């Protein structure tokens, strides 16, 4: 579905991502792991168009997206979440999500000033998409609560819903289980499985290895910006370079 070739991002003399070649496979759960500072979030930023690569290429469904802006990448069907879920805390959960589908609307300033039929139609559609996304992630019951009053786990689910409201094909999830307890982690893992069952492709960055090893179909390992391994969870657990750089011997039999 997505392929990067020799992808490199340098910040001055530092290579945050260095000559990485990897693929994200359609309809599967792909994972990116590695120590802190390995380049994982920079890798996501490159794919999503948040920053431009120094060199290399990114191809999505056969189209070169290497130099597209983030909004252009999103319109093609790549959506992402972030480590910290930033919401409009003084707005309702539903109102936060309505923003997501605006990516797919066409109304402009004239439509707003004239309160045009197109504007009203698109506003209804955005509201419907927001409600559908909230229902999908199991949060329909908090639609009218203020975003600032919900739990960390609920904020994670709202982040999923916000990404879903853009009608994506590929979801990039940056530490989706960060800051939640083990029971909530399993609930989020099941939500990721549900996303894939409904036809989406997922790529996630996550430090919780038990979650990754039970969830991912394929894992890519970064260390100091370079890819050091790629394979199934069983292959990654048994890879000496990965054990030495990241997992540690205690994870070899996880």
C-alpha positions as CSV (number, residue, x, y, z in Angstrom):
1,X,0.0,0.0,0.0
2,X,2.8,2.4,0.9
3,X,6.5,2.1,0.1
4,X,9.4,4.2,1.2
5,X,12.8,4.0,-0.5
6,X,16.0,5.3,0.9
7,X,14.1,7.8,3.0
8,X,16.3,10.2,4.8
9,X,15.7,13.3,7.0
10,X,18.6,15.3,8.3
11,X,18.4,18.2,10.7
12,X,21.7,19.9,10.3
13,X,24.4,17.3,10.9
14,X,22.0,14.8,12.5
15,X,20.2,12.1,10.5
16,X,16.9,11.4,12.3
17,X,16.0,8.9,9.5
18,X,18.7,7.4,7.4
19,X,18.3,5.5,4.1
20,X,15.2,3.6,5.3
21,X,13.4,1.3,2.8
22,X,10.2,-0.3,4.1
23,X,6.6,-1.1,3.1
24,X,3.3,-0.8,4.8
25,X,1.1,-3.7,3.7
26,X,-2.6,-3.3,2.9
27,X,-5.2,-4.7,5.3
28,X,-2.7,-5.6,8.0
29,X,-1.4,-4.2,11.3
30,X,2.1,-2.8,10.7
31,X,4.2,-1.6,13.6
32,X,7.3,0.6,13.9
33,X,9.4,0.0,17.1
34,X,12.7,1.1,18.4
35,X,14.3,2.9,21.3
36,X,13.6,6.6,22.2
37,X,15.3,8.8,19.6
38,X,15.2,6.0,16.9
39,X,13.4,8.2,14.4
40,X,9.9,6.7,14.7
41,X,7.9,9.9,15.0
42,X,10.0,11.6,12.3
43,X,9.2,8.6,10.1
44,X,5.5,9.2,10.6
45,X,6.0,13.0,10.1
46,X,7.6,12.2,6.7
47,X,4.9,9.9,5.5
48,X,2.1,12.2,6.6
49,X,3.7,15.3,4.9
50,X,4.3,17.2,8.1
51,X,7.9,17.5,7.2
52,X,9.8,17.1,3.8
53,X,12.5,14.4,3.4
54,X,16.0,15.3,2.7
55,X,16.2,12.5,0.1
56,X,14.4,9.3,-0.8
57,X,10.8,8.7,-2.0
58,X,7.4,7.8,-0.6
59,X,4.8,6.1,-2.8
60,X,1.2,5.6,-1.7
61,X,-1.0,3.3,-3.8
62,X,1.4,3.8,-6.8
63,X,1.5,7.6,-6.5
64,X,4.5,9.6,-5.5
65,X,3.6,11.6,-2.5
66,X,7.2,12.6,-1.4
67,X,6.7,16.3,-1.7
68,X,3.0,16.7,-1.0
69,X,1.7,18.9,1.8
70,X,0.1,17.3,4.8
71,X,-3.4,18.3,3.7
72,X,-2.8,16.8,0.3
73,X,-1.6,13.6,1.8
74,X,-4.7,13.5,4.1
75,X,-7.0,13.9,1.2
76,X,-5.4,10.9,-0.5
77,X,-6.4,8.8,2.5
78,X,-3.6,8.9,5.1
79,X,-4.6,10.0,8.5
80,X,-2.6,10.0,11.8
81,X,-2.9,10.5,15.5
82,X,-0.2,12.0,17.8
83,X,1.4,11.0,21.0
84,X,-0.4,13.8,22.9
85,X,-4.1,14.1,22.0
86,X,-4.7,17.8,21.4
87,X,-8.4,18.6,21.5
88,X,-10.5,21.8,21.9
89,X,-11.2,21.3,25.6
90,X,-13.9,23.9,25.8
91,X,-15.9,22.3,23.0
92,X,-17.9,19.2,23.1
93,X,-16.5,15.9,21.9
94,X,-18.9,15.9,18.9
95,X,-17.8,19.4,17.9
96,X,-14.2,18.4,18.0
97,X,-14.9,15.6,15.6
98,X,-16.9,17.7,13.1
99,X,-13.7,19.4,12.2
100,X,-12.3,16.2,10.8
101,X,-14.6,15.7,7.9
102,X,-14.1,19.4,6.8
103,X,-11.2,17.9,4.9
104,X,-13.8,16.5,2.4
105,X,-16.0,19.5,2.1
106,X,-16.0,22.3,-0.6
107,X,-17.8,25.2,1.0
108,X,-16.0,28.5,0.9
109,X,-16.4,32.0,2.3
110,X,-19.3,32.7,-0.1
111,X,-21.2,29.7,1.2
112,X,-20.7,30.8,4.8
113,X,-21.8,34.4,4.1
114,X,-24.9,33.2,2.1
115,X,-25.6,30.2,4.3
116,X,-25.9,28.3,1.1
117,X,-27.6,24.9,0.6
118,X,-24.2,23.4,0.0
119,X,-22.9,24.7,3.4
120,X,-26.0,23.3,5.2
121,X,-25.7,20.0,3.4
122,X,-22.0,19.6,4.2
123,X,-22.6,20.6,7.9
124,X,-25.2,17.9,8.2
125,X,-22.8,15.4,6.6
126,X,-19.9,16.4,8.9
127,X,-22.2,15.9,11.9
128,X,-23.3,12.5,10.6
129,X,-19.7,11.4,10.0
130,X,-18.7,12.6,13.5
131,X,-21.5,10.6,15.1
132,X,-20.6,7.5,13.1
133,X,-16.9,7.8,14.1
134,X,-17.9,8.2,17.8
135,X,-20.2,5.2,17.7
136,X,-17.4,3.1,16.0
137,X,-14.9,3.8,18.8
138,X,-17.6,3.2,21.5
139,X,-18.0,6.8,22.7
140,X,-21.5,7.8,21.4
141,X,-22.6,8.3,25.0
142,X,-20.1,11.2,25.6
143,X,-20.9,13.1,22.4
144,X,-22.1,16.2,24.3
145,X,-19.5,16.2,27.1
146,X,-16.8,18.8,27.1
147,X,-13.5,17.4,25.8
148,X,-11.6,18.8,28.7
149,X,-13.7,16.6,31.1
150,X,-13.0,13.1,29.6
151,X,-10.4,10.5,30.6
152,X,-7.1,9.8,29.0
153,X,-8.4,6.6,27.5
154,X,-11.4,8.4,26.1
155,X,-9.1,11.0,24.6
156,X,-7.2,8.2,22.9
157,X,-10.5,6.9,21.4
158,X,-11.5,10.4,20.4
159,X,-8.2,10.7,18.5
160,X,-9.1,7.5,16.7
161,X,-12.5,8.9,15.9
162,X,-11.0,12.2,14.6
163,X,-8.8,10.3,12.3
164,X,-11.7,8.1,11.1
165,X,-13.8,11.2,10.3
166,X,-11.4,12.1,7.5
167,X,-12.4,8.9,5.6
168,X,-8.9,7.4,5.6
169,X,-7.5,4.3,4.0
170,X,-4.3,4.2,6.1
171,X,-4.1,5.1,9.8
172,X,-0.8,6.1,11.4
173,X,-1.2,5.7,15.1
174,X,1.6,7.3,17.2
175,X,1.7,5.6,20.7
176,X,-2.1,4.9,20.8
177,X,-1.9,3.2,24.2
178,X,0.5,5.7,25.8
179,X,-0.6,6.7,29.4
180,X,-3.4,4.1,29.8
181,X,-3.6,1.1,32.1
182,X,-3.3,-2.6,30.9
183,X,-7.1,-3.2,30.7
184,X,-7.6,0.0,28.6
185,X,-4.6,-1.0,26.5
186,X,-6.3,-4.3,25.6
187,X,-9.5,-2.4,24.7
188,X,-7.5,-0.1,22.4
189,X,-5.8,-3.1,20.8
190,X,-9.2,-4.6,20.1
191,X,-10.3,-1.3,18.6
192,X,-7.3,-1.5,16.2
193,X,-8.2,-5.0,15.2
194,X,-11.8,-3.7,14.5
195,X,-10.4,-1.0,12.3
196,X,-8.6,-3.6,10.2
197,X,-11.7,-5.9,10.1
198,X,-13.6,-2.9,8.6
199,X,-11.1,-2.5,5.7
200,X,-8.5,0.0,7.0
201,X,-4.8,-0.5,7.1
202,X,-3.0,0.4,10.3
203,X,0.6,1.4,11.1
204,X,1.4,2.1,14.7
205,X,4.3,3.3,16.8
206,X,4.2,1.9,20.3
207,X,6.5,1.1,23.2
208,X,4.3,-1.5,24.9
209,X,5.9,-4.7,23.6
210,X,3.3,-7.2,24.8
211,X,0.7,-5.2,22.9
212,X,2.8,-5.1,19.7
213,X,3.8,-8.7,19.8
214,X,0.2,-9.9,20.1
215,X,-1.2,-7.3,17.7
216,X,1.1,-6.7,14.8
217,X,1.3,-8.8,11.6
218,X,4.6,-7.1,10.6
219,X,7.2,-5.1,12.6
220,X,9.8,-2.7,11.3
221,X,12.6,-1.9,13.8
222,X,14.5,1.5,13.8
223,X,17.6,2.3,15.7
224,X,19.5,5.6,15.4
225,X,17.3,6.4,12.4
226,X,18.3,3.2,10.5
227,X,16.2,0.1,9.8
228,X,17.8,-2.8,11.6
229,X,15.1,-5.5,11.1
230,X,11.8,-6.2,9.6
231,X,9.6,-9.3,9.9
232,X,6.9,-11.0,11.9
233,X,6.7,-10.8,15.7
234,X,8.4,-14.2,16.0
235,X,11.2,-13.1,13.7
236,X,11.7,-9.9,15.6
237,X,11.8,-11.6,19.0
238,X,14.5,-13.9,17.8
239,X,16.6,-11.2,16.0
240,X,19.9,-10.7,17.9
241,X,20.3,-7.1,16.6
242,X,16.9,-6.2,17.9
243,X,17.4,-7.9,21.2
244,X,20.7,-6.1,21.7
245,X,19.4,-2.7,20.6
246,X,16.0,-2.6,22.1
247,X,14.1,-5.6,23.4
248,X,16.7,-7.1,25.8
249,X,17.1,-10.8,26.5
250,X,14.0,-10.9,28.8
251,X,11.8,-10.3,25.7
252,X,13.2,-13.0,23.6
253,X,10.6,-15.6,24.7
254,X,7.6,-13.1,25.0
